[in-house]
Amino acid sequence: MRPTDLRLKSKWVWKSISLTLLFLSLPTLQPATAEEPSAKDGAANLVVSGFHEHLIEVMQSAETLGFQGRFEKLQPIITQLFDTPTIARVILSRYWKEISDQQKSDFIVLFNHLSTATYASRFDSYSGESFTDLGSEELNKGRLLVKTELQRPDEDPVRMDYLLQKNDDGWRIISVIADGVNDLSLKRAEYATIIREKGFDGLIGDIREKIRETETTSE
């Protein structure tokens, strides 16, 4: 399966990634007052470009690595560059306050595993793909939107934008928008429904099953 079939416009987690700037459904994504490019724009861009470099490297060695090898290559970089605790809090929304600290920790670890498995499954070959930097935009509350495109030989490019915010460890990705589609808002609605119907333990079970399916179909 070619990475150009990532199903970025249909199946890919990042059409599971509905970051239509619907993320959080809050006005915090509205552009802030325009400013000249600053050092923070450069630092945020480095986070995204570093992630892209790792993706390309994994794609170029995809067959040799296999699914497990791709997973092992990607897990540390996703753990480092994505603010999974913030992502988890946003996805669970009001339920975040209702679960224990241990359940929060377990969910963060599990969601990180799901994200890594999804990337390892989708970026499974290479045929000359590359990423192009389209600049960045400052948003309210100090967030930045880094704009890029995935260039695909003989196919239309895929717009991929990254929402970042700064924490104690520097700039971290909190959302990925693929052609205007953002998984986090979709997952928030999906997970809320599962919790109402099956409880939090039911959600954990469903996520684990999704991970097993991803791993099985990618082997």
N, C-alpha and C positions, 0 to 999 in steps of 0.2 A: 504494500500500500504506500502510495507516494504521500509526502507531507503536504503536497498541493491538494490532497484530498482530506486535509485535516478536518474537514467538515466545519471549517471556520464560519461558513455561512449557514450551516444547518445543524450538524451533529456535534461539532467540536464543543468542548466545555465552554468554549468562549462564544458559542451561541447558546450554550449554557452560560457563558459569561456576559449577560445583558447589561454591561456597563454603559448603557445608553445615557450615561450621566444621570441615570435614574438612581444611581447608587446613593443609598441612604434616603432618597426622596427628599433631600434637604436643599435649601438654597445655598449651602456651602460650596456648591459646585459652580456657582455663578462667577464669572470672571471678576477679579479684583481690578482696582485702578491700574491702567497700563503703566508699566515701568520699563526702564532699560534692562536688558538681560543682566543678571547678577550672578555672583558666585554660587548661590544656591541652585540656580538653573543648571549650571555646569555640573554640580555635584549630583543632582537628581538625574541628569542625562547620563552620567557615568554609571549609575545603578542600572539603568535600562540597557545601555549599550553593553555592559558587562554580562547581563542576563542573556542578551542576544548572542554574544560571542559563545557562551556556553551552549546555547541551543544549537548553533551552527556546528560546533565541534561534535556534539552528540549526534546530530543528523549525519555528519560526514562519516562517522564510525558506527552508524546505527546497526548495520548487519553484524559486524564483528562483536559489538557489545551485547546484542540481544536485548530483550525487554529488561531483564534484571540488571544488566550492566548500565543501560540508560537510566534506570531508576536510581542506581547507586551514584551515578555521576550527577544527576539533577537534584537529588534530595538535599545535599548540603547547600547548594546555591539557592534553592527555593526557600529553605529554612532561614538562610542569611538575608536574602533580599526582599522577601515578602513579610509583611507585618501580620502574620497569621492570627495572633491574639486579637488584634483589632478587627480583622476580617471575621473571625468567629463571633465576636460580640455583636457585630452588625447583622450577621446572618441570623443569629438566634433572637435578635431584637429583645422584646420584653421577657422572653424566656430565660435570657442570660442571668437575670436577677433571681430566678426561681430555682436554679440548679446549684449544687454544692461546688466548692472549690475543686474537689477531685474530679467531678463531672466536667467542669470547665477545662481542666488540664487534659483530661482524656479526649475531649472533643477537639481541642487544638491539635493534639498529636494525630488524631484520626483524620482530621480535615487536611492537615499537611500531607499525610500519606496519600489521601485521595487526589490532591492537587498534583503531587509528584507523579503518581501512577498515570494520571490523565496526560500530562506532558510526555511522559515516557512512551505512552501508547500512541499519541498523535505524531510526534516528531520521530518517525521511525525509518526515514530514508532521506536521501539528499539528491537533488537534481539541479543544483545551481541556485538555490534560493539565497536571498540576502535581505538585510533590513536597511531601510533608509530613514535617517533622522529628519523629521519635518519641523523641528523646533519645539518650544514649550510655551505654556500659558500659565500665568499665575492665577490662582483661584482664591476665594476667601478662606480665612482661617489658616493661611500659610500653606495651603496645599498647592501642588503643581500638577499640571497635566502635560506629560511628555508625549508628543505625537510622532508616530512612526508608521511605516508601511512595510509589509512583507512583500518583497518582489519575487514573483514566480515566473520562470521562463514560459513563454507562450500562453500565459494566463493573466487575467487582470490582477493587479496588486490587491492585497488585503490591508485595510487600514487597521492598525493596532495602536491604541492609545493607552497610556498608563497613568493612573492616578496615584500620586505619592504624597505622603506626609512625613514630617520629620519626628523621630522619637529620640530616645537617649543614645541610640546606636547610629543615628544619622538618618538619611532618607530611605524610606522603605515603601515598597509597592503595596497598595491596599485595594487596587482594582485594576482589571484589564478590560479594555473595550475593543471588541473585534467587529469592525464594520458597524459600529453603533449598537452592538448587542452586548449586554452585560450579565454575566452569570450570577452575580451576587444578589441582585434584586429578584431574579427568578428563584434562586435557591432560598432566599428568605421566605418567599411565599410558599414554596414547596415544603420546606422544612417545618414551617408553622402548621401547615395542614397535617403533616405526619405526626407532629407532636400532639396535636388535638385528637387525632384518631388513635394513635398507638402509644403516646407518651414519649418521654425522652429516650428511654431504653429502646423503644421501637425505632426511633430515628437512628440511634447508634447501630442497631442491627441492619437497617437498610443501607447505611453508608458502608458498613463492612461487606455486605453482599455486593454492592456496586464495585468496591475495590477488587473483590474476588473475580467478578465478571470481567473487569478491565484486564486484570493480570492473566486470566485464562485465555481470553480472546487475543491477547497480544503475544503469547508465547509461540 
